Amino acid sequence: MSTPPTSSGYMLLFKGTLWDRELSPEELQQVMTRWMDWLDRLTQEGKVRSAHPLANQGRIITWKKGSPTDGPFAESKEAIGGYFLLQVSGEEEALEIAKECPALKYGVAVEVRPIVDQCASMERVYMENSIGSSK
């Protein structure tokens, strides 16, 4: 599977909101200090364009429900706890940065996603329109 074209932008999505539950206050302080040092270094290097934690609660909108429902659920290991928006040289650099996450060994998963110029659905619309207009 080929990686979609990007402008060297990648998003790191930090999954898992309960990773710190088994840590002592001292251990948690150590991990969070390393996390902030990591973020500060990447920001100073010009690699992080934006970074924010996300609240553990929110609302989900779906067509079937018709109205907002509670979620995402903080208990889910797939819940996204925050993100870094990176400006890097390519996927390999983004992966190397993700591997540095101080909370990996405590259960946080880091999803690395390229930022593309256009969503796949809109690309499909353009492709179908260009094929249809050339007939």
N, C-alpha and C positions, 0 to 999 in steps of 0.2 A: 504494500500500500504506500503510495507516495504522499509526501507531506504537501499540503496546499501551499501555494505561494504566499509569502508573508512580507511584511515590511520590517522583519527582524523583531517584531513584537510578540511576546509570549506572556501568557498568564499562568501563574502558579496558583492553583486552588488547593487550599489546605483543608483536608477532609478529616473529620473526627473531632468531636467537641468534648469527649469525656476522657481524653488521654491523660489528663493531669490528676484524676481522682485518687490514684494510689500514691501520689508523690507527697512527701512531707513538705511542710512550708519552706524548709531550707532547700530541698531539691527543686521545688517549683521556682524559687527565687533564682537559683543557679541557671536553670533552663531558660527562664525569661530574660535574664541578663545576657546569656549567650544569644538568644533570639534578637534582642534589641541591638546588640553589638553587630550581629550579622546584617540586620536591616540597615543600620547606620553606615556600615562599610559599603554595602551595595549602593546605597543612596549617594554616598560621597563619590563613588566610582561612576556615577551617572547611569547605572544599570536599572534602578528601580524608578519608574515614572510615577507610580502610585501604589499605596499599600494600605489596606484597612481590615480591621477585624469586622466580623458580622455578628449581629445579635443571634442568640440561640433560638429565638422565636421569630415568627413571621407569618405571612399568609400566603396561601397557594390559590391561584385562579386556574380553573379548568373549564372546558366547555360543558362537560357533563354535569358538574355541580351547579353551575350558573351563578354561584356567589362564592366569595372567599371562604376558604376553610382554614382551620389551624394547621400550622406547619411552617417550615420544615421542622422536624422533630429532633431536638437536641440529642436524644438518646441514640439516634442513628449514627452508625460509624461512617455513613456516607454524607452526613450533614457537613456543609461547607462552613468552616469557622472563620475564613478570611481569605485574602488574596494579595499577591504582589503582581503588579503589571510591570513587565520587564521590557527594556530596550537593549537587546544584546545582538551579538554577531550572528547567531543562528541557534538551531535546536540543540546542538551539542553543548553550547555554553549554558543554555537554559536548563538542560538536564544536570549539568555539573552544579549549578547553583541550587537546584532542587535537592540534590544529594547532600548539601550542606545543612539542611534544615535541622536545627537542634532538637526538635521533638520527634523525629523519625523513629528513634529507638523506643519511644514511649507509645507508639501506635498511630501517630499522625501519618496520613498518606498525602503525598503531594502529586497532584495531577498537573502535567505540563501540557498546555494547549496553545497552538499557534493562533495568532490573531490574523485573520484573513481580510482582504479588502472588501469582500462581499460574501454574504451568507450563501450556502449551497442552494437553497430554494430560489433565491433571486438569480443566481447563476443559471439554474435550470430554466427559469422564465426567459432570460435573455437568449439562451441557446435555442429553445423551442421557437421563440419569435424570429430569430435570425434564420433558422431552418425553414420556417413557414413563409417568411418574406422572400426567400430565394427561389421558391417554386414558381 
